[in-house]
Amino acid sequence: MKGLKRYIATSYAAVAAILLLLGLYSCASIGSPSGGPRDEDAPIFVKSRPAPFATNFRGDRVEIEFDELVAVKDAFTSVTVSPPVFPAPKVSASGRKIIVQFDDTLASNTTYTVDFGKAIEDVNESNKLGGFSFSFSTGEDVDSLQIAGVVLDAKTLEPQQGVLVGAYTALTDTTFRKVPFERVTKTDDRGRFVLRSLKGIPYRLFTLGDLNNDYRWDNPAEAVGFYPEAVTPYSETVIASDTIYNRETGSVDTVTERLRTRFLPNNLLIPSFSTGYKPQYLTDNQREDSTRINLRFNTRLDRVPELRLLNRGGATDWYVAERNLTNDTLSYYIKPEFARIDTLNVTLTYPRTEGVDNALTMVTDTLDFITKRPKVKARKRRSRKQIEADSIAALNARFIDLKAVSSTTQEIYAPAVIEFSEPLQYLRADAVRVEVQQDSLWLPVAGVTLEPDSLVPRRMRVHAPWEFDSQYRIVADSLAGIGLTGRGNRTFTFMTKTRPRSGYSSLTLRLTPDSVKGFVEILDATDKPVWKQTVENGTVTVPYLVPQEYYVRFTADADGDGEFTPGDIDTGQQPEEVWYYPKAMDLRRFDRNETWDLNAVAVDAQKPERVKQNKPDRVKKPTKKSKKNRRGGSGEENTDNEEDDYFDVNRNPFDPNYKRRSSTAGSY
């Protein structure tokens, strides 16, 4: 095709010369040329110095020439040299050439590979040359074996784009932390990788979200992954079929067979995970007013900080604490007898990251919390409206606030939630009731219980036997609750309504194999969980889902803690396994009862396209729906059932000589 393109370009030049000569002898109207068909082809390799797979290379510069003007985009992040070279070589474009300039002497008897990823593109149309690599050797031989696979986030099965995949031939407990990779490459936009120029010896493989470009895991905040056993690459000769299509008709023109070399293994899956590490420290502390102190930390804490009041001999009973689930945001409501102290001298004991080894150490800081007194303004004569407003404000200040946290639509399976504006000294449970409307009457509901929230004690969960399609009101009598300051609430009424039975759908899943223990998460279209439930005997039923489309994730909870557990490099523990149901669950019209074979679809093809966050760079074929939308609709495409590249366990997914078939066929 490129030969054809060059031929057309030459013909255009000849035609232009003829037209120019004709123009000298005749008069004609001036018009704009059409410019010919749009160039949609990536640059094609022409030659290089040294030649591909050259041996005994002694220079410091590689020049690669293409058939048209080229550019290099994002060379620093896209181009990878294996083995790593320090300092990194300079990669630039000059006309039709790509130049790789090494600033240091290359190692002897070593095969080098420069992986360009998608950095190379033509100048005119920005057509990218994907997956291009160039190899040469400084010794007598060129190592030519390969290992291929894919890197997915262990918890979400997201393709990990642009992360390092590296290999070692010898490994100790500290190698990954102190020694750069011996061989290295980067994943593409689908999380796939090809590790090239390998010997036929065992390698240990790791993946690394390298934050400081040193090709080793010296920062615990970097995402990592590892293949559980050593891998020895090899190759075999197979017969491949090539299909040539007629570009005008789209029909098959010719089918040819040829011998080719297949490099194995080419189906490795490396799960990537974060250890959850972040350096811990206090980011903010303030006294909001005389009655409350706020603390904020940069990340979650495993234990609640301890506060002691030095003004009262190290007292610890001077506040009521509230916190969020991760303990990184805390509020301390100060009891009235201590709120009058202008400056609170407090010791704060909490875990903080310390030292060059980033060890988590319990430390104690001394903090002063000062009450900010409002400036006294000169008294001015007030209008009647101002006097009335001040009177109302003074009246309101005699009470604490009570509000509803729940929605006006009460879910049948959940408690209603009400919240006081300050912690309570006591609550009269019989002064809070739930009533249901029947005709024009409000009747009391039996079996109502109140439960303080474990994180925010001033928040009350109101449990009641809710019925479908019913109108309720929650009533709290005056002075039902007495707050920390001795004030009570005013009468409170909150109206809410439950959905009809048709407002819910249920989902039952039967997992095979049914021996895998774990939990199922129901996800919305943003991949966020809306329901979580343990699987019992291979079956799980979720009874109350609002009718819409959902997605489903299953986690094999090996340690039984009800949470996803990442891996551990030091102990060799892999992260817990995760599966996605490969399509959307449409619950808009009916209940569903599905059997889910966890292993029916390859892992990298399981996650539906719509909920993927890391989408590949590709041009999608529009569905009938999207074509209609382009004529005036939203333009949204339904890609849940879209065909995609299938990660075949038997063939290299990066071999350009294979034509993609439907992923349901299980092969190319």
N, C-alpha and C positions, 0 to 999 in steps of 0.2 A: 504493500500500500504506500509506503514511503517512497519507494522507487517511482510509483505512479505519480505521487505528489511532486517529486522533483522534475519528472518529465513534463507535467502540466506547467510548472513554473517556468521551465525553459521554453516551452511552446508559447506561453504568454509573452515572454520577452521577444521572441521572433515575430509574433503577430503585431506587437506594439511597434517594432521597427518598421514593418511593412506599412502599417497605418500611418506612421509618421511620414514616410516617403510619399504615400498617396496624398497626404494632406498638403504637401508642397505643390501639387499639381492640380488640385481641385478645391473648390469651396464646399464646406460642409458645416452644419450646425454643431455646436460643441455640446457634448453630453457627458454624464458621469458613468464610468464603467461599473459593472455590477460587482467586480472584485472576485467572482468565482465562488465556489462552495466554501462553507466555513471549515476551517481546519479543526478536526476533532481528534486527531491522532497525537499521542505522546511522542516526544523525541526518540529517535532510534540511534543506538550506538553504532559508530562508524569505525573508529580505531582508537588506540591509546598508546601511551608511552609511559611505562613498559606495557607490553602486551598482556592481556588477561592471563592469569595463572603463570606469569613469568617466574623464573627461578633466578637465584643469585643476584637479586636486586641490590644495588649499592648506592642508589641515589637518595635524595631527600624530597623529590617532587614527582607527583603523578599527574599526568594530563590525559583527560578522557574527552574525545571529540564525538559530537553528535551531528545529525544531518540538518540541523537548523539552529537558530540562535536560542540559547538556553539561559536560565537564571537559577540561582540557588536561594530557596526560601527557608528561613529559620534554621540555618546550618548548625548553630550551637546546640539546639535542642533536638534536631531531627537526625543529624549525621552521627553515626557511632563507629568508632574504630576498635577492632578486636584483634589482638589484645589491646587494652586501653593504653594510650600514649599520653605522657605528661611532659610538657604542656600539650594540650589538644592541638592538632594540626589546624592550619588556616584553610578553609574551604571557600573558594570563590569561583565566579563565572567570568569568562572573557570571550565574547563572541559565541562561537559554537563549542567552546571548551569549558570543562570543569577542571579546576586546578586544586590539588590537595598538596599543601606545602607543610612538610614536617620540620619542626624547629630543633629536634634532637635526633641523635643517631638511633636508628632502629636496631632492635635486638637481632643477633645472628641466628641462623637456622630456625627462623620463625615464619609461619604463614600469617600474613596480615589480610584482614578483610575490612573494607570500608562499606558500611551499610548506609545508603542514602535515604532510606524510607521513602517519603513523598517530597523530599526537598527539591528534586529536579523538575523543572517545568519549562515549557517553551515560552518565549518572550511574547509572541503575538496573542495567543489565546489562553495562556496559562494552563495548558493541558499537562497534567502531572504524569511523570514516569514513576509509577509505584513499584516498590519492592526491588529497586535496582541496587546491586552490590558489585564490588570489584575486589578481586583477590590477587595477591602476588606473594612471593616467598623470598626471603633473604638467604635461604639455604638451597640445597640440591633438590628437595622435594616440596610438593604442595600438598598440604593436608586438605582433603576434599569431602570428608563425610559431614553429615548434617543431622540435627535433631530438631523436630518441629512439634508445635503444640499450641496451647492457648492458656492465657492467664485470666482467671475470673476472680472477682471479689468473693470471698468465701461465704459471706452472709447474704449478699444480694444478687449474686451471679452476674454482676455488671462486668462487661469486658473492660479490662484494665489497659487503657490506652497509653502508649509512650512510656511504659515502665521497663526497667532493665531486667533482662534474663541473663544470668551469668553462670559460669561453670568453673569448678575446681577439679583437679586430678588428685590432689592430696588435701586432706581436711583434718584439722584439729579443732579443739573446742573454741579457739580464738581466731581461726582463719577468716571466717566471714566478717568479723569485726575489725580485723587489722590489715588484711591483705586484699588488694583490688582483685577483681575477677580475672581469671586467666583467659577466658573467652567470654564475649559479651555481645548482646544485641538488644534491640528494643522491640516492643510489641507494636503492632499496627493499630488502626482504628477499630478493629474487631477483637483486639486482645491477642491476636495470633503472633507467633514468633517462629523464626528459623535461625537456629544457632549453627553457623557455618564454620568451615575450615577446621574440622575436628579430626583427631586420630581415632583409630579403632581400639580405644582403651576406655575404662569406666570413668564417668564424670558424675560429680554431685551438682545438682542444679538448684539454683535459688532465683527468686524474683525480688526486686528491690525498687521501691519508690524513692529513688535517690534524690535527696533534697539539696545536697552540697556537692554533687558531681565528683565524688571521690571513689565511686565504684565499690564501696564496702559499707557494711551496716554499722556505722559508728554513731548513729543518732537513733535512739529508741522511738522517736516519733515517726520514723520512716516505716511505711507499710512493707511487709516482707511476706515471703512464702517459700516453700521448699518441696521438692519432690522427695518422697519418703525413702527411695533407694537409689543406688548408683545406676547409671544408664550407660550402656555401651553402644555407640552408633555402628551401623553396618549398612550395606547396600545390596541390592539385587537387580537383576536384569529382567524386565517384563515387556510384554507386547502392549503397545498403546495404540488406540484408534483415534485418528484425527478427523474431524468432520469440517469440511469447507462449505460455507453457505454462499449462495448467490446473493450479492448485496442488493440487487434490484428487486428480486422476487421473494427473498427470504427462504427459498427452498434449498434442500440439500443438493450441493453440486457434486462433491467428491468425498468418499470415505477412504482414508488410507491407513495402513498399519505400519508401525515402526518399532524398533527396539529402543527402550529408554532405560535409564538407571533410576531406580526408586530408592530414596534414602529413608532409613528407618532407625528408630521409631519416629512416627510423624503424627502421633495422636495423644501426646502427653497433656494432662490437665494439671496445672499448678494453681492451687487456691491461694489467693493473696489475702492477708489480714493485717489489721492494726492491733498492736498490743494494748492499745488504750492509753499509752503513756502520754502525759503532758506534765511539764514542770508545774508544781503547785505553789501558789503564792496568793497573798491577799491583795486584791485590786482596789477595793474601796471600803471605807468605813466612815460613817457619819451619824450624827444625832439629828434625826429629822425634825424632832421637836422635843419638848421636855419629857414626852411619854414614850419615845421609841428610838431604838438604835438599829441601823441596818449594816450588815456585812455582806460583801460579795467577794468571791474567789474566782480565779480564772478557769477552774475546771472542777469536776466533781471531787468530793472528799469522801473517804471511806468511813470517817467518823465525825461526829458533831463536835465543833470546837467547844472549849470550856472557858467560861468567863467568870472572873472573880472580881468583886468590888473592893478595892483597897481602902476606900473611904469607910468601910464598915468591917475592917479586919479580915478581908478575903471572903466575904459572904457570897454564897452562890444561889440564894433564894430570893433575889431582888428583881426577878424578871419572869415573864412567861415567853417561851421561845416558839417561833414558827419557822418552818424550813420547807424547801422544795425536796423533791425525791432524790436529787443528787447532792444535797447538802452544800451547794455552792452559792445559794442565796438564802440569807437568814434575816429574820426580824426579831427583835427582842422588845417586848412591851414592858415598860418599867412600872413597877408597882408604885402607887401614889406616894408612899412615905419616902421613896428614893427619887421620885421624879422632881421633888423640890430642890434637890442638890444641883447647883449651877454647873459644877464640873465633876464629872464622874471619872475617877481614876480606876482603870480596869486593866487587868492582865488577861491576855488572850492566848490560850494554848491550843495549837493546831499543827497539823503536819505540813511541812514546807520542804521543797527541794533545795538541797544544800550541797556545796562542794563540787569538785571537778568530776566526781563520779555520779553526780545527780542523785544522790541518796535521799530518800524521804525520811526526814528527821522531825521529831516533835520539838517545836520551839515555843518560847513564850515571849510575847511582845507586850509592852506597857503602853496603853493608849489613853488619851484624855478626850472625853466627850463633853463638849461645852454647849450649853443651851444658848441658842441664838435669840436674844431678846429683841422684840420689835422696837423700832425707834418711836419715841413718843412725839406725836405731832401736836402742834398748837391747836387748841380747841377753837373751833369755828361754830358760828351759829348754824344749827341744823334746820333743815326744812321739815315740814310735817311728814313728807314721804320718807326722808332719811330716819326720822324718829321711829316711824312705824317699822321700817326695815330692820333697824337695830333691835327693836322689841321682839320681832319675829326671830332674829338670829339668837337673841338671849334665851328665848323660849326653847328653840331647837337645841341649844347647847346643854339644856337640862336632861336631854335624852341621848341614848346611843342609837345608832342607825341599825336597821334590820332590812336586808334585801334578799331577793332570790337570785341564786347563781344558776339555777336550772333554766332551761328553755320553756317557753309557753307550750311547747309540745312535749309531753311527758312520755318517755319511753317506758314500755310495759315492764321491762326487765330491770330497770335502774331505779335507785332512790332519787327523790327530789332533794335539792340542796339549798339551804338558806344560810346566810352569813351575817353575824353581828360585826359591828365596826371595831370592837375591841374584845379581848378575851373575857370570859365570864367567871364571876365568882361562883355563881350557881344558876341553874336553869330549872324552872318548874315544868316538868315534862307534861303534866296534865293541862298546862296552859297553852300547849301547841297541839292543834288537832287538824285532821284532814276531813273534809266534807265532800260528798258527792251529790251532784244535782239530779233529782228525779222529779220530772215535770217542773213545777215552780218551787219545789222545796229543796233545801240543802240538808242532807242527812249525814250524821256522823259515820265515819268509817272505822270499823273495829280492827284491832291488830296493828295499830300504828306504833312504831318504835323510833326513837331518836338515837343517833350514834355520832359522837364527836369525831371529826376527821383526825386521823393519826398525825398528819403533818401540820394542819392548820386547825387547832382546837376550837377556835371561835366559829368554825364552819360545821354545821349540823347536817347529817344525812337523814332524811325523812323516809323511812321504809313503810310502804303500805301495800296492801293487796290490790294493785291497780287492775281495773277491768278495761276491756277494749271499748273504744269509741264512747268515752265518758268524759263529762266535764267535772273538774275538781277545783277545790280551793283550799289553800293552806292558810290557817288563821292562827296568829299568835296574839294572845291577850296582852294588854298593857302590863308591863313589869313582869313578863314571863321570864326574862333573863336580866340579871343584874351584872353589870360589867365590872371590870377591874377598878374603875374610878368610882364605883358606888352608884352609878346611874343605871336606869332601866330603859327598856324600849317602850315605844308607843304601840298601840294596836296596829297589827300588820295583817294584810290580806293579799294573797297571791293566787291568780287564776291560771289554771293549766288544763290541757286536754290531752287525752290519750288517742292514739291512732286506732282506726278500725282493724279488724283481723286482716282484711285485705291490704292493709298498709305495711304488712310484713311478708317476707318470703323466708323459707327455710332452705338450708343446704345440708345434705348428708353426703359424706365422702367415705368410701371404703377403699383403703389403701392396700396395695399389694406390692411387695410382700407385707403381710400383716404383722410380722414379727418385729418390725422396726418401731421402737418407742420414741415418742417425741411430741411436738405440739404443732398445730396448724394455726397460721395467721391469715385472716381475711384482710386483703389490701384494697385500698381505693386506687383511683387512676394515677395517683402520684406516688404509688408504691409505699404508702404509709399504712400501718396496721390499724384496723378499726375493730377487730375482734381477735381474741386469742383463746385457744382451747386445747386441752390435752387430748391426745388420741388414746382411746381405750379399745384394746383388742382389734386394732386396725380400723376402727370406725370413729368418726366424729360427726356430730350433728350441731349445727348452729341454727337455732330456731327463729331468731328475730333480727332479720336483716332488712333494712329499708330497700324496696325494690329498685335495683339499678345494676350496673355491671361491676363485678368485683374480680379480683385476682387472688390467687391462693399460693401460699408458700408453706412448705413443711420443713421443719428442722428436726433432725435426729438428735434428741437431747440426751447425749450419752451419760452426762453426770447428773441428770435429773433435777437441775436447779431452775428449770423453767425459762432459761435465757440462752441465747447463742453464746457459745464459748469459743474464743479464738484459739489459734494454735500456740505452740511454745517451741521456739528454736532450740533452746537449751536441752529440753527433755525429749525433743523429737516428736512431740504430740501434734498431730494434725488438727485443724479446726473441725468443729462438728459439721456433718454433711447437711447440705441444703438442697431442696428440690423446688421447682416452680411448676404449677400446672400450666401446660403450654398454651392455653387459650384463655380468653376472658370467660367468666361465669356470668351469664345473663340471667338475672333474677327479676327482671322487670315484669314478667307476665305469669310466672308460675314457680312453684317450688322445684328444687332439683335434687336428684339422687344419682350420684356419679360413682363409678369405679375408677380409681386412679392407679395405673401401673406406673410406679415411680421410675422405672428403667425403660419405658417405652420410647422415650425421646432422649437423644444425646444431651448431656448436661449443658453444653454451650448453646443449644438450640431451644432450651426450655423456656427461658424468660420471654414473655410476649413483648413484641416490639414497642407497643404503646407505653409500657411502663419502664422501658429502658431509659436511663439517664445519659449513658455514654453511647450515643448513636453513631454508627459508622458514616463516613463520608461517601455518599452514593446518591445517585439519581433514582428515585423511586418511580416505578411504573404506576400511574394513577389508576385507581379503581373507577368503576362506573359511577360510583357515588361522588368521587372527587371531581370527575369530569363535569358532572351536573353542577357541583358547587362552583366550579370555575365560571359557570354561566350566571352566577349571581348568588351563590350560597356562601357558606363560611370557609370553604376550601379545606376543611379537615378531612384527613384520610384515615380510613380504618385499616390499620396495618397488622392487626392481631393474627390474621391468617396469611399474611404475605409470605411468599417464598423467599428464602434467604439462603446464604451459603451454609451448607451442612457440614459439620465437622466429622468427616468419615473416619472411622477407626482403621480403615485399611488403605486409604490413599492420602497422599500429601495434599492438604487443602490449599497449598500455595503453588501447586504446579499449574502454570498458565495453559498447559496443553490439554487440560481436561475441561469440558464444557459442563456447566452446572445444570443439574436436573432438580426435580422437585425434592425437597427435603424429606418428604414422606417415603421416597424410594430408598433412602438410606445409603446412597452412593452418588458419585458424579457421573 
